Every structure is written in C-alpha cells, then in structure tokens.
Amino acid sequence: MRLTLYQRDDCHLCDLALAELAQARVPDFDSVFVDDDAQLDARYGERVPVLRDAETGRELDWPFDAAAIARFLAR
C-alpha cells in the first residue's frame, strides 16, 4: 500500500488529518501539497485533506478519524 495525503499549506483541517493519521499509527505516507499544482488543485482543491492509496486508487475524503482510517487500510 502506497498512501498519499493531499493537503494545502496553512490548512487547519490538514493538521487535524495528520493528527488522526498519527493516532491510527499509519507508518508511512507521502504528503503532497496541491497549492502549486494546477492539475492537483483542480482535482483535490475543495476536498483536501484526502488520503489516497496509489495502488488501488481508493480515496478517503475528510472528515475522517482514526477508526475510519483503520477501516480504509483494512480493505
């Protein structure tokens, strides 16, 4: 599983998402900031933060908590 968290700079919800990922003990994920990428901003702009599994293409949109992350990872 290759996880990516799409987020923005200075994003309070993104900070909350990072805390939930830590609480869920997600060991490894990439952070991608959509601010300076027009294509990513068009896709994720209003939805951030979004956790994406690159291998399956599945996405978990905010709001999510540690339990929702655990369910997402278990699928």
C-alpha positions as CSV (number, residue, x, y, z in Angstrom):
1,M,0.0,0.0,0.0
2,R,1.3,3.4,-1.0
3,L,-0.5,6.2,0.8
4,T,-0.5,9.9,-0.1
5,L,-2.1,12.7,1.9
6,Y,-3.2,15.5,-0.4
7,Q,-3.2,18.8,1.5
8,R,-2.7,22.5,1.4
9,D,-0.3,24.9,3.2
10,D,-1.8,26.5,6.3
11,C,-4.7,24.1,6.4
12,H,-6.3,23.6,9.8
13,L,-8.2,20.5,8.6
14,C,-5.0,19.1,7.2
15,D,-3.3,19.5,10.6
16,L,-6.3,17.6,12.1
17,A,-5.9,14.9,9.4
18,L,-2.2,14.5,10.3
19,A,-3.1,14.0,14.0
20,E,-5.7,11.3,13.0
21,L,-3.1,9.5,10.9
22,A,-0.7,9.6,13.9
23,Q,-3.4,8.3,16.2
24,A,-4.1,5.5,13.7
25,R,-0.4,4.8,13.7
26,V,-0.1,4.9,9.9
27,P,3.6,4.1,9.5
28,D,4.4,5.7,6.2
29,F,2.7,8.0,3.8
30,D,3.7,10.8,1.4
31,S,2.4,14.4,1.8
32,V,1.6,16.2,-1.4
33,F,0.6,19.9,-1.3
34,V,-1.8,20.8,-4.1
35,D,-1.3,24.6,-3.8
36,D,1.2,25.0,-6.6
37,D,0.0,22.3,-9.0
38,A,-3.0,23.4,-11.1
39,Q,-4.0,19.8,-12.0
40,L,-3.9,18.6,-8.4
41,D,-5.7,21.7,-7.2
42,A,-8.5,21.2,-9.7
43,R,-8.9,17.6,-8.6
44,Y,-8.4,18.0,-4.8
45,G,-8.8,21.7,-4.1
46,E,-12.1,21.7,-2.3
47,R,-11.7,18.2,-1.0
48,V,-8.4,18.4,1.0
49,P,-7.3,16.7,3.0
50,V,-7.7,13.4,1.1
51,L,-5.9,10.2,1.8
52,R,-5.2,8.1,-1.3
53,D,-4.0,4.6,-1.8
54,A,-1.9,4.8,-5.0
55,E,-2.1,1.0,-5.6
56,T,-5.9,0.8,-5.7
57,G,-6.9,4.4,-6.4
58,R,-9.2,4.4,-3.4
59,E,-9.6,7.7,-1.6
60,L,-10.7,8.7,1.8
61,D,-12.1,12.2,2.0
62,W,-12.2,14.4,5.0
63,P,-13.7,14.2,7.6
64,F,-12.1,11.0,8.8
65,D,-10.9,9.8,12.2
66,A,-8.5,7.0,13.3
67,A,-11.3,4.4,13.1
68,A,-12.2,5.4,9.6
69,I,-8.5,5.3,8.6
70,A,-8.2,1.8,10.1
71,R,-11.2,0.6,8.1
72,F,-9.8,2.2,4.9
73,L,-6.5,0.4,5.5
74,A,-8.1,-3.0,6.2
75,R,-9.9,-3.1,2.9
